[in-house]
Amino acid sequence: MEGDGIVDPKISLKIVEFGGRPIFYTYKFADVPRIKRAWDEFVPVRHLQRELMTDHRCVGENLFLTAYADGSHTICNYNEKAVVWEGKSIAPVSYILINPDGSIFTPKPF
């Protein structure tokens, strides 16, 4: 997630893939905008922190699915090109969140 100081978007994607969250250790007021950006990126997946991860598997080349007990799924695309998975387009080095109600969240690029 951009605001957390991680410069490699694939590392940010790995945090999403495994249900992680941003953590900050700082004493500088100047870091507040970075923290805010990371928080904004984390909000769509924050509810997954309390859900049991029920499945994690590779579903294609550099494409990983993580399933949660509430029925949510993230599909993370580590490819440098967009891919289509089960009719859903996933941007390069990005993810989609499929909510239990079937709605899909697509984040801004990392």
C-alpha positions in Angstrom: 0.0 0.0 0.0 1.6 3.2 -1.2 1.3 5.2 2.0 3.1 2.6 4.2 6.5 3.4 2.7 6.7 0.2 0.7 8.0 1.1 -2.8 7.5 -2.2 -4.5 3.8 -2.7 -5.4 4.2 -6.5 -5.4 5.0 -6.3 -1.7 1.9 -4.3 -1.1 0.0 -6.8 -3.1 1.4 -9.6 -1.0 0.1 -7.9 2.1 -3.4 -7.9 0.6 -3.0 -11.5 -0.6 -2.4 -12.8 3.0 -4.8 -10.5 4.7 -2.2 -8.2 6.2 -2.6 -4.6 7.4 -0.4 -1.6 7.4 1.7 -1.0 10.6 3.6 2.3 11.3 6.2 3.2 13.7 6.9 6.9 13.5 7.3 10.0 15.5 7.1 12.5 12.7 4.0 14.6 12.0 5.2 14.7 8.3 4.3 11.0 8.1 0.6 11.6 8.6 -0.2 12.0 4.9 1.5 8.7 4.1 -0.4 7.0 6.9 -3.7 8.4 5.7 -3.0 7.1 2.1 -2.2 3.7 3.5 -5.4 3.7 5.7 -7.5 4.7 2.7 -6.1 1.7 0.8 -6.7 -0.6 3.7 -10.4 0.4 4.4 -11.9 -1.8 1.7 -10.3 -5.0 3.1 -10.2 -4.2 6.8 -13.3 -6.3 7.6 -11.3 -9.3 6.6 -9.0 -9.0 9.6 -11.7 -10.7 11.7 -12.5 -13.4 9.2 -11.0 -16.8 9.1 -9.0 -17.4 5.9 -10.5 -20.7 4.6 -8.6 -21.1 1.3 -5.5 -19.8 -0.4 -4.4 -21.2 -3.8 -2.8 -20.4 -7.1 -5.6 -20.1 -9.8 -3.4 -19.2 -12.7 0.1 -18.0 -13.6 1.0 -15.4 -10.9 -2.7 -15.3 -9.9 -3.8 -16.1 -6.3 -7.1 -16.5 -4.7 -7.7 -16.1 -0.9 -11.1 -17.0 0.5 -12.6 -16.0 3.8 -15.3 -17.5 6.0 -17.8 -14.7 5.3 -17.7 -15.6 1.6 -15.3 -12.8 0.5 -12.5 -13.5 -1.9 -9.5 -11.6 -3.0 -7.8 -12.4 -6.3 -4.3 -11.0 -6.6 -2.6 -10.6 -10.0 1.2 -10.4 -9.9 1.4 -10.3 -13.7 2.6 -7.2 -15.5 -0.5 -7.4 -17.7 -4.2 -7.4 -16.9 -5.8 -10.8 -16.7 -9.4 -12.1 -16.8 -10.4 -14.6 -14.1 -13.9 -16.1 -14.3 -15.0 -13.1 -16.4 -13.6 -10.5 -14.1 -10.8 -8.3 -15.2 -7.9 -7.7 -12.8 -5.4 -4.9 -13.5 -1.7 -5.6 -13.6 0.0 -6.0 -10.1 -3.4 -5.4 -8.4 -6.3 -7.3 -6.9 -10.1 -7.4 -6.8 -12.2 -8.0 -3.7 -15.3 -10.1 -4.3 -17.7 -9.4 -1.5 -20.2 -12.0 -0.2 -23.1 -10.2 -1.9 -21.2 -10.5 -5.3 -20.2 -6.9 -5.5 -16.6 -6.3 -6.7 -14.2 -3.7 -5.4 -11.3 -2.7 -7.7 -8.6 -0.6 -6.0 -6.7 2.3 -7.4 -3.2 1.2 -8.7 -0.6 0.8 -6.0 
